[in-house]
Amino acid sequence: IGGLVGNNKGVIINSSSTGAVEGNLTSGFNTGGLVGVNGGTINNGIINSSYAAGSVEGDGAVGGLVGQHFNGTIRQSYATGNVIGRFDVGGFAGINRQNESLYPLIIESYATGDVTGDTDVGGFVGDNDVLINTSYSTGNVTGDSEVGSFAGDNKAGRINESYAVGSVTGESDVGGHVGNNSGGEVTRSYWDSDRTGQQTSAGLSDENGLTTSEMIGTAAADNMSKFDFANRWEPVTNQTTGGDGDGYPILQALDAEPQIITPDVNRSDNTAPTADFDYQPTTPTAGTTVTFNASSTADPDGTIAGYEWDFDDDGDVDATDETANYTYETTGSYQPTLTVTDNDGATNTTTRTVDVEAVDDDGFINVDVSDLAGNGTAADPYVITNVSELQAMDEDLDAHYELGNDIAAAQTVQWNSGNGFDPIGNGYDPIKKFNGSLDGNSHAVRGLTINRPSGFYLGLISSTGSSAVISDISLKNTTVNGTEFVGGLVGQNEEGLIQNVAVAGSVNGGAYTGGLVGFNKQGVIRNVTATGSVNGLDRTGGLVGLN
């Protein structure tokens, strides 16, 4: 389970995920803030210049950025969310492991979140079997056995040119940098013996444990002499922080400001909560009661003490419970706001858009695609102006289409005896893939519903082929329910191009489930976003289930 991608065997560059990620807490494996599993035996999974900022919770192989990393490369990336798991738990990666003949690498990366687990618990990595180079961690680490400020268990890997400063609490095999070094190698690395509370570390001599004053400011370059300060590291001085005091070294390859941590100006003892909510139905009609649920709100170091709802954006508090009901009597676009307060008084606010539409009947009209404006060629595409015309795309899967205006699709919730919109194309049949183009012209399709809990290859478009191009379109308040190959836009994108697309809503499936695409099979996806809720059992991601 990943905030962006469930299982990555491709390339992820300049991407991020900021929402909380929660896997199965009793038997779920490979849960990451950005990617659940990175790598593969066919292609190397590569992650460059990316980050995850949300909290992550799971059972085994749980990491702030990646749950399990093998056979790939992660470079110049970071994770800032708190991480909770049972075993193989790390602030950046739960497991960093070699598979077959390929040799994975993590380089020039860092983690700042607090990490809590039972065994193999580390501020950067829980269980390390291969190479980590030029990286650091600053979060506090709590566990039972094999607990380290940087790595819980360095089984057969190499950790080089790294440091760790977060406090470490554990019962056995506890170390300032590495908890247990059972066959690995730790070189050119240091830990803060003051802040970690540890005077020794597995894999390192005691002299590599430095005091705080020895690791900050210009003193760092003198005392951490095995670091490459000419090309990779930069000392943080009082001048760098604008008078806030000296700080720990930072990586030159990444933005400086987010990295800076000083002993004098450190993060607050209390971490603010993260407000979050969903609502049902996702495409309400005027006069329908909408149920708002804030159970997904989280506080990493405390409890939620209060909820304040403003449903109609008038500045007044309309409800104060975790779950509340509200009826919008007239059509329109509303921005309900939730403000939550934790037990230490910290607050956080989030807002969503609820589009309320009038639906008297299902509104379906059987349209012949040849009756649309245009002739379906690239030079003169068919023009779609309503949801019935959108459904007519299924008649010609090789034609070119464009939206002439925003499309109101809330009535699809009543179509086909409650099954909703019929996805364009048929993923089961190779000759019924969509191989045309759909240009949204920056318009939106609002309120589309596909409700086929036992169905496969579900989305606005069931399956695309190598000639398909989908661009410049947004889907708002979309609901898609299926079994496998389920996406808000496309169930399976096979060699097609998707660009400049935004999807917002709810996507629910089993395997191969993503907010945008269920399975991206050698397709190209760029400049896209997906927001809302995504629920699945395997190979599930906020953007793509399997890439």
Wavefront OBJ file of the C-alpha trace (Angstrom):
o trace
v 0.000 0.000 0.000
v 1.482 3.369 -0.992
v 0.346 6.984 -0.839
v 1.216 7.416 -4.532
v 1.872 3.926 -5.935
v 1.283 0.501 -4.439
v 3.964 -1.381 -6.402
v 6.500 0.532 -8.529
v 8.588 -1.191 -11.178
v 9.010 1.954 -13.251
v 10.348 5.471 -12.711
v 9.000 8.088 -10.285
v 10.504 11.589 -10.497
v 9.593 14.846 -8.721
v 6.522 13.323 -7.079
v 5.028 13.523 -3.623
v 2.317 12.252 -1.320
v 1.143 14.233 1.699
v -1.825 12.237 3.023
v -1.814 9.696 5.837
v -1.356 6.069 4.698
v -2.775 3.206 6.743
v -2.286 -0.443 5.849
v -3.663 -3.545 7.545
v -2.534 -3.153 11.165
v -2.471 -6.865 12.007
v -1.330 -8.662 8.852
v -0.501 -5.976 6.300
v 2.937 -5.783 4.725
v 4.791 -3.268 2.563
v 3.188 0.041 3.498
v 4.903 3.281 2.479
v 4.133 6.984 2.486
v 4.921 7.207 -1.250
v 5.335 3.613 -2.498
v 4.441 0.256 -0.934
v 7.026 -1.859 -2.813
v 9.771 -0.350 -4.980
v 11.657 -2.598 -7.394
v 11.044 -5.859 -9.190
v 12.814 -8.682 -10.955
v 12.031 -7.386 -14.456
v 12.660 -3.637 -14.193
v 14.404 -1.579 -11.554
v 12.053 0.725 -9.681
v 13.676 4.175 -9.626
v 12.619 7.042 -7.361
v 14.315 10.452 -7.778
v 13.681 13.806 -6.086
v 10.434 12.763 -4.379
v 9.010 12.915 -0.875
v 6.237 11.795 1.461
v 4.912 13.960 4.285
v 2.006 11.981 5.755
v 1.989 9.608 8.691
v 2.286 5.897 7.856
v 0.895 2.965 9.823
v 1.009 -0.774 9.107
v 2.171 -4.119 10.456
v 5.427 -5.238 8.771
v 7.782 -3.522 6.312
v 6.500 -0.018 7.056
v 8.416 3.075 5.904
v 7.927 6.824 5.702
v 8.725 6.805 1.967
v 8.839 3.114 0.957
v 7.592 -0.006 2.725
v 10.032 -2.389 1.013
v 12.782 -1.351 -1.375
v 14.603 -3.900 -3.520
v 16.218 -4.016 -6.945
v 15.888 -0.253 -7.407
v 17.452 3.126 -6.721
v 16.171 5.933 -4.511
v 18.040 9.205 -4.818
v 17.653 12.678 -3.315
v 14.323 11.948 -1.621
v 12.953 12.332 1.890
v 10.160 11.462 4.317
v 8.844 13.611 7.167
v 5.824 11.721 8.540
v 5.708 9.671 11.723
v 5.788 5.890 11.178
v 4.160 3.168 13.292
v 4.428 -0.587 12.738
v 5.273 -3.872 14.403
v 8.440 -5.105 12.686
v 10.820 -3.821 9.993
v 9.827 -0.221 10.608
v 11.844 2.782 9.375
v 11.448 6.533 9.019
v 12.434 6.258 5.342
v 12.240 2.543 4.409
v 10.932 -0.449 6.322
v 13.162 -2.916 4.443
v 16.113 -2.225 2.119
v 16.852 -5.598 0.568
v 18.654 -7.221 -2.356
v 16.795 -9.665 -4.593
v 18.531 -11.962 -7.098
v 21.466 -10.323 -8.942
v 20.381 -6.690 -8.714
v 21.791 -4.369 -6.072
v 19.527 -1.605 -4.776
v 20.796 1.737 -3.540
v 19.530 4.594 -1.377
v 21.638 7.751 -1.625
v 21.443 11.409 -0.558
v 18.172 11.045 1.324
v 16.826 11.745 4.808
v 13.991 11.059 7.254
v 12.706 13.281 10.079
v 9.605 11.520 11.451
v 9.346 9.660 14.758
v 9.343 5.868 14.441
v 7.600 3.370 16.721
v 7.628 -0.439 16.486
v 8.572 -3.694 18.189
v 11.554 -5.260 16.371
v 13.955 -3.988 13.687
v 13.087 -0.339 14.215
v 15.229 2.513 12.882
v 15.006 6.248 12.323
v 15.921 5.709 8.652
v 15.579 1.967 7.947
v 14.238 -0.955 9.940
v 16.006 -3.870 8.207
v 18.967 -3.190 5.893
v 20.637 -5.779 3.646
v 22.287 -3.563 1.014
v 23.762 -0.068 0.476
v 22.678 3.219 2.027
v 24.995 6.136 1.299
v 25.136 9.819 2.288
v 21.893 9.925 4.270
v 20.661 10.870 7.745
v 17.740 10.647 10.169
v 16.563 12.953 12.972
v 13.366 11.369 14.345
v 12.959 9.769 17.769
v 12.869 5.952 17.732
v 11.022 3.645 20.126
v 10.987 -0.162 20.036
v 11.692 -3.364 21.944
v 14.622 -5.079 20.233
v 17.081 -4.177 17.455
v 16.442 -0.462 17.729
v 18.734 2.244 16.327
v 18.566 5.949 15.654
v 19.453 5.226 12.002
v 18.998 1.462 11.446
v 17.355 -1.249 13.528
v 19.179 -4.262 12.070
v 21.983 -4.014 9.505
v 21.931 -7.666 8.466
v 24.290 -7.832 5.507
v 24.223 -4.312 4.161
v 26.556 -1.375 4.095
v 25.760 1.996 5.646
v 28.216 4.680 4.595
v 28.630 8.404 5.340
v 25.483 8.774 7.436
v 24.429 10.229 10.770
v 21.541 10.020 13.233
v 20.469 12.283 16.097
v 17.005 11.161 17.317
v 16.492 9.709 20.788
v 16.478 5.895 21.052
v 14.404 3.844 23.487
v 14.444 0.034 23.574
v 15.000 -3.107 25.619
v 17.696 -5.116 23.796
v 20.133 -4.566 20.914
v 19.826 -0.810 21.170
v 22.368 1.537 19.560
v 23.031 5.190 18.896
v 23.328 4.593 15.153
v 22.592 0.883 14.560
v 20.776 -1.425 16.977
v 22.119 -4.749 15.697
v 24.849 -5.269 13.089
v 24.501 -8.953 12.193
v 26.890 -9.285 9.276
v 26.800 -5.818 7.762
v 29.275 -2.948 7.558
v 28.965 0.611 8.892
v 31.580 3.108 7.705
v 32.269 6.859 7.907
v 29.176 7.398 10.074
v 28.297 9.191 13.326
v 25.577 9.631 15.929
v 24.723 12.279 18.530
v 25.386 10.571 21.865
v 23.674 13.404 23.759
v 20.350 13.406 21.949
v 20.151 9.690 21.197
v 20.953 8.898 24.833
v 23.264 6.114 23.614
v 27.012 5.871 24.147
v 27.545 2.839 21.909
v 26.389 1.623 18.523
v 26.596 -1.706 16.751
v 29.047 -1.636 13.861
v 30.850 1.543 14.964
v 33.495 2.394 17.525
v 32.534 4.561 20.476
v 34.554 7.482 19.098
v 31.978 7.870 16.308
v 29.477 8.909 18.949
v 29.826 12.716 19.158
v 28.310 15.316 21.444
v 25.713 17.708 20.073
v 28.176 20.609 20.066
v 30.613 18.508 18.036
v 28.026 17.828 15.307
v 26.605 21.303 14.704
v 27.828 24.457 13.019
v 31.382 24.720 11.738
v 32.471 22.123 14.318
v 30.743 19.435 12.255
v 33.264 19.682 9.429
v 36.109 19.240 11.903
v 34.655 16.385 13.952
v 32.806 14.526 11.169
v 36.003 14.443 9.130
v 35.016 11.372 7.106
v 32.155 13.285 5.481
v 32.622 14.945 2.070
v 31.805 18.555 2.970
v 33.260 19.789 -0.321
v 30.720 18.043 -2.542
v 27.885 16.449 -0.539
v 27.407 18.001 2.899
v 27.011 21.566 4.120
v 27.492 22.808 7.706
v 24.595 24.803 9.184
v 25.679 27.892 11.095
v 23.908 30.630 13.026
v 24.150 32.758 9.877
v 22.489 30.012 7.806
v 19.524 29.834 10.201
v 19.111 33.597 10.443
v 20.166 33.760 14.066
v 18.414 30.645 15.314
v 21.644 28.866 16.199
v 23.946 26.274 14.688
v 22.394 23.147 13.166
v 23.292 19.666 11.987
v 24.826 19.143 8.510
v 22.460 19.087 5.542
v 22.677 17.558 2.063
v 23.770 19.934 -0.693
v 21.654 18.116 -3.282
v 18.347 18.929 -1.533
v 16.631 22.174 -0.530
v 18.249 23.550 2.598
v 15.367 25.067 4.565
v 13.292 21.902 5.218
v 16.406 20.070 6.425
v 17.558 22.518 9.084
v 17.235 21.257 12.652
v 19.051 22.998 15.493
v 19.211 21.937 19.146
v 17.918 25.373 20.128
v 15.128 25.677 17.570
v 13.908 22.095 17.319
v 10.474 20.824 16.380
v 7.716 21.328 18.916
v 7.078 18.686 21.538
v 3.539 18.515 20.177
v 2.806 17.617 16.565
v -0.387 19.166 15.218
v -3.215 16.845 14.128
v -4.172 16.268 10.490
v -7.802 17.077 9.719
v -9.466 14.821 7.163
v -12.995 13.754 6.294
v -15.137 12.134 3.647
v -18.831 12.376 2.881
v -21.640 10.260 1.488
v -23.225 10.365 -0.982
v -20.352 11.803 -2.986
v -22.771 13.203 -5.587
v -25.681 14.561 -3.501
v -28.768 16.096 -4.981
v -30.682 19.037 -3.549
v -32.651 18.010 -0.447
v -30.484 14.925 0.200
v -28.913 14.537 3.640
v -25.128 14.324 3.429
v -23.215 12.422 6.139
v -19.772 13.809 6.962
v -17.292 11.512 8.697
v -13.989 12.692 10.232
v -12.809 9.299 11.500
v -9.787 9.535 9.187
v -8.510 12.539 11.159
v -5.296 11.641 12.969
v -3.010 12.973 15.709
v 0.410 11.270 15.738
v 1.235 12.064 19.368
v -2.080 12.552 21.141
v -5.840 12.499 20.734
v -8.471 14.639 19.012
v -10.222 16.785 21.594
v -12.667 18.675 19.412
v -14.326 18.955 16.003
v -15.860 22.068 14.430
v -17.818 21.812 11.192
v -18.841 24.717 8.960
v -20.933 23.210 6.178
v -22.134 26.337 4.380
v -19.013 28.521 4.575
v -20.708 31.226 6.646
v -18.121 31.205 9.434
v -20.466 29.649 12.006
v -19.947 26.254 13.665
v -22.732 23.909 12.511
v -21.726 20.707 14.370
v -19.111 19.501 16.872
v -19.131 15.686 16.622
v -16.819 13.375 14.665
v -19.754 12.425 12.429
v -22.424 14.910 11.422
v -25.310 15.279 8.948
v -26.247 18.265 6.839
v -28.844 18.855 4.117
v -28.168 21.195 1.211
v -31.565 22.412 0.062
v -30.434 24.058 -3.177
v -28.054 23.147 -5.960
v -24.598 24.672 -6.076
v -20.962 24.192 -5.139
v -20.285 24.276 -1.385
v -17.006 24.244 0.613
v -17.564 22.542 4.006
v -14.699 23.089 6.452
v -13.501 20.928 9.351
v -11.257 22.269 12.129
v -9.886 19.794 14.664
v -8.083 20.442 17.947
v -5.829 17.963 19.738
v -5.389 17.436 23.466
v -2.504 19.935 23.562
v -4.446 22.699 21.815
v -2.911 22.414 18.335
v -5.367 22.811 15.450
v -5.611 21.917 11.774
v -8.221 22.790 9.149
v -9.223 21.196 5.864
v -11.845 22.074 3.237
v -13.486 20.067 0.483
v -15.882 20.917 -2.308
v -19.360 19.380 -2.425
v -21.257 19.830 -5.677
v -25.024 19.549 -5.157
v -27.036 18.922 -8.292
v -30.673 18.601 -9.215
v -31.709 15.178 -10.526
v -35.349 14.511 -11.400
v -34.754 11.323 -13.397
v -31.797 9.390 -14.752
v -31.596 11.730 -17.735
v -30.215 9.074 -20.065
v -30.736 9.632 -23.771
v -29.564 7.060 -26.303
v -27.221 9.029 -28.554
v -25.715 7.808 -31.809
v -22.075 8.902 -31.970
v -22.521 9.939 -35.597
v -25.044 12.581 -34.447
v -22.375 14.464 -32.478
v -20.874 17.671 -33.799
v -17.621 17.002 -35.651
v -16.626 13.913 -37.600
v -14.350 12.128 -35.120
v -11.048 12.872 -36.838
v -8.037 14.498 -35.212
v -8.710 17.646 -37.230
v -12.458 17.691 -36.454
v -13.130 15.668 -33.283
v -16.566 14.748 -32.025
v -17.776 17.366 -29.505
v -19.321 16.100 -26.255
v -21.701 18.443 -24.406
v -23.580 16.142 -21.997
v -23.172 12.847 -20.180
v -25.274 10.848 -22.662
v -22.932 11.971 -25.425
v -20.008 10.965 -23.193
v -21.489 7.473 -22.984
v -21.720 7.388 -26.795
v -17.908 7.275 -26.990
v -18.300 3.526 -26.510
v -19.618 3.239 -30.075
v -16.326 4.294 -31.716
v -13.203 3.479 -29.700
v -10.766 4.797 -32.318
v -12.304 8.238 -32.794
v -11.142 11.591 -31.463
v -13.291 13.458 -28.927
v -13.284 16.735 -27.057
v -15.460 18.280 -24.351
v -17.393 21.349 -25.382
v -18.259 22.317 -21.802
v -18.363 20.949 -18.256
v -20.376 17.709 -18.035
v -22.945 17.192 -15.263
v -22.955 13.439 -14.586
v -24.651 13.105 -11.191
v -27.601 11.306 -12.777
v -25.346 8.353 -13.646
v -25.869 7.106 -10.083
v -29.315 5.928 -11.321
v -28.202 4.497 -14.658
v -28.265 0.773 -15.445
v -30.311 -0.165 -12.368
v -27.817 1.468 -10.051
v -24.672 0.139 -11.795
v -23.992 3.629 -13.089
v -22.013 4.730 -16.115
v -20.816 1.971 -18.461
v -17.013 2.351 -18.826
v -15.778 3.209 -22.316
v -14.338 0.102 -23.976
v -13.910 -3.380 -22.546
v -10.710 -4.433 -20.813
v -11.571 -8.100 -21.274
v -11.454 -7.831 -25.078
v -8.153 -6.749 -26.733
v -9.967 -5.313 -29.734
v -12.219 -3.177 -27.535
v -9.573 -0.973 -25.965
v -9.944 2.772 -26.353
v -7.361 3.858 -28.932
v -8.718 7.292 -29.730
v -8.196 10.603 -27.953
v -10.173 12.597 -25.400
v -9.287 16.266 -24.985
v -11.107 17.838 -22.061
v -10.262 21.393 -23.121
v -9.792 22.119 -19.379
v -13.421 21.143 -18.654
v -14.672 18.886 -15.842
v -16.920 15.838 -15.615
v -18.787 16.159 -12.317
v -20.430 13.420 -10.279
v -19.692 10.373 -12.459
v -20.677 7.106 -10.732
v -19.612 3.554 -11.648
v -20.963 1.053 -9.128
v -20.026 -2.490 -10.161
v -18.555 -4.154 -7.018
v -17.852 -7.424 -8.853
v -16.576 -5.766 -12.032
v -13.106 -5.552 -13.581
v -11.425 -2.848 -15.694
v -13.467 0.038 -14.371
v -13.043 3.781 -14.782
v -14.383 6.437 -17.106
v -12.415 4.409 -19.644
v -12.122 0.658 -19.105
v -8.818 0.039 -20.899
v -6.614 2.029 -23.245
v -4.355 0.932 -26.081
v -1.081 2.286 -27.423
v -2.718 5.010 -29.519
v -4.864 6.426 -26.716
v -4.350 10.022 -25.538
v -6.336 11.496 -22.629
v -5.557 15.084 -21.737
v -6.663 18.307 -20.089
v -9.662 16.926 -18.238
v -10.742 16.802 -14.612
v -13.134 14.403 -12.915
v -14.793 15.771 -9.783
v -16.845 13.940 -7.159
v -16.218 10.681 -8.990
v -17.224 7.344 -7.445
v -15.892 4.055 -8.825
v -16.536 0.709 -7.101
v -15.150 -2.549 -8.512
v -12.994 -5.615 -7.906
v -9.739 -5.395 -9.885
v -8.143 -2.963 -12.349
v -10.099 -0.054 -10.908
v -9.175 3.606 -11.413
v -10.929 6.954 -11.257
v -10.025 7.649 -14.889
v -8.788 4.380 -16.417
v -8.894 0.770 -15.220
v -5.829 -0.296 -17.244
v -3.611 2.068 -19.227
v -1.664 -0.095 -21.667
v 0.923 2.042 -23.478
v -1.465 5.007 -23.616
v -0.684 8.644 -22.764
v -2.421 10.442 -19.893
v -1.437 14.047 -19.211
v -2.762 17.187 -17.520
v -5.516 15.298 -15.703
v -7.002 15.677 -12.211
v -9.317 13.195 -10.500
v -11.129 13.788 -7.206
v -13.474 11.359 -5.492
v -13.718 7.839 -4.131
v -12.218 4.701 -5.704
v -12.769 1.268 -4.154
v -11.507 -2.090 -5.376
v -9.461 -5.168 -4.543
v -6.173 -5.513 -6.423
v -4.769 -3.033 -8.958
v -6.664 -0.064 -7.589
v -5.592 3.575 -7.943
v -7.087 7.036 -7.652
v -6.215 7.731 -11.294
v -5.277 4.380 -12.892
v -5.565 0.825 -11.590
v -2.732 -0.685 -13.674
v -0.352 1.485 -15.702
v 1.091 -1.115 -18.086
v 3.964 0.587 -19.905
v 1.863 3.701 -20.294
v 2.981 7.313 -19.808
v 1.423 9.477 -17.099
v 2.554 13.047 -16.502
v 1.359 16.213 -14.802
v -1.578 14.567 -13.033
v -3.171 14.604 -9.568
v -5.578 12.388 -7.663
v -7.313 13.435 -4.446
v -9.907 11.746 -2.266
v -10.102 8.226 -0.850
v -8.707 5.013 -2.347
v -9.398 1.621 -0.780
v -7.998 -1.713 -1.960
v -6.495 -4.981 -0.793
v -3.352 -5.391 -2.900
v -1.325 -3.242 -5.324
v -3.237 -0.145 -4.324
v -1.998 3.435 -4.566
v -3.338 6.949 -4.229
v -2.418 7.643 -7.851
v -1.684 4.240 -9.466
v -2.185 0.707 -8.166
v 0.646 -0.922 -10.145
v 3.024 1.111 -12.297
l 1 2 3 4 5 6 7 8 9 10 11 12 13 14 15 16 17 18 19 20 21 22 23 24 25 26 27 28 29 30 31 32 33 34 35 36 37 38 39 40 41 42 43 44 45 46 47 48 49 50 51 52 53 54 55 56 57 58 59 60 61 62 63 64 65 66 67 68 69 70 71 72 73 74 75 76 77 78 79 80 81 82 83 84 85 86 87 88 89 90 91 92 93 94 95 96 97 98 99 100 101 102 103 104 105 106 107 108 109 110 111 112 113 114 115 116 117 118 119 120 121 122 123 124 125 126 127 128 129 130 131 132 133 134 135 136 137 138 139 140 141 142 143 144 145 146 147 148 149 150 151 152 153 154 155 156 157 158 159 160 161 162 163 164 165 166 167 168 169 170 171 172 173 174 175 176 177 178 179 180 181 182 183 184 185 186 187 188 189 190 191 192 193 194 195 196 197 198 199 200 201 202 203 204 205 206 207 208 209 210 211 212 213 214 215 216 217 218 219 220 221 222 223 224 225 226 227 228 229 230 231 232 233 234 235 236 237 238 239 240 241 242 243 244 245 246 247 248 249 250 251 252 253 254 255 256 257 258 259 260 261 262 263 264 265 266 267 268 269 270 271 272 273 274 275 276 277 278 279 280 281 282 283 284 285 286 287 288 289 290 291 292 293 294 295 296 297 298 299 300 301 302 303 304 305 306 307 308 309 310 311 312 313 314 315 316 317 318 319 320 321 322 323 324 325 326 327 328 329 330 331 332 333 334 335 336 337 338 339 340 341 342 343 344 345 346 347 348 349 350 351 352 353 354 355 356 357 358 359 360 361 362 363 364 365 366 367 368 369 370 371 372 373 374 375 376 377 378 379 380 381 382 383 384 385 386 387 388 389 390 391 392 393 394 395 396 397 398 399 400 401 402 403 404 405 406 407 408 409 410 411 412 413 414 415 416 417 418 419 420 421 422 423 424 425 426 427 428 429 430 431 432 433 434 435 436 437 438 439 440 441 442 443 444 445 446 447 448 449 450 451 452 453 454 455 456 457 458 459 460 461 462 463 464 465 466 467 468 469 470 471 472 473 474 475 476 477 478 479 480 481 482 483 484 485 486 487 488 489 490 491 492 493 494 495 496 497 498 499 500 501 502 503 504 505 506 507 508 509 510 511 512 513 514 515 516 517 518 519 520 521 522 523 524 525 526 527 528 529 530 531 532 533 534 535 536 537 538 539 540 541 542 543 544 545 546 547
